Amino acid sequence: MENAEAAKHGKELCQVGQRIVLENERVRVREINLDSGEIDFHTHYHPYLVTSLGGGDNEIGTIFGDRFKTVEELGSTVFINKMRAVHRLMNRATIPYLSHFVRTEKLRWTAEVEN
């Protein structure tokens, strides 16, 4: 469903993060290393947390044009336990943004479609 919604907006979904740090049957940890700019559009199907390894002045932008500012101080951790619209993360700072993105492997969300 999300791939179809992204395609309607001329977007292709990508993976989150550049490198797998750890992976087993319970979790997958990816490193996100983002220069000024952005990550391509993506979505999440699992609950996840993000720990900032280098502070970030970021913005989340959805395929619907919504934008949300996020500020992640060094060492801060956020936990997301609900599915969000297809989105991208944009680094608005002049320094690289570095974090670990940890997703659960056993829990998975499903998108509910409204008629």
KABEL-V415173 format. One record per helix or strand of 2 or more residues. SS is the DSSP state (hx for helix, st for strand). FROM is the first residue (numbers start at 1). TO is the last residue. If there is no record, write none. Layout:
# KABEL-V415173
((SS/FROM/TO) (SS/FROM/TO))
This chain:
# KABEL-V415173
((hx/2/8) (st/19/23) (st/27/34) (st/37/38) (st/48/54) (st/56/62) (st/67/72) (st/77/80) (st/87/91) (st/97/104))
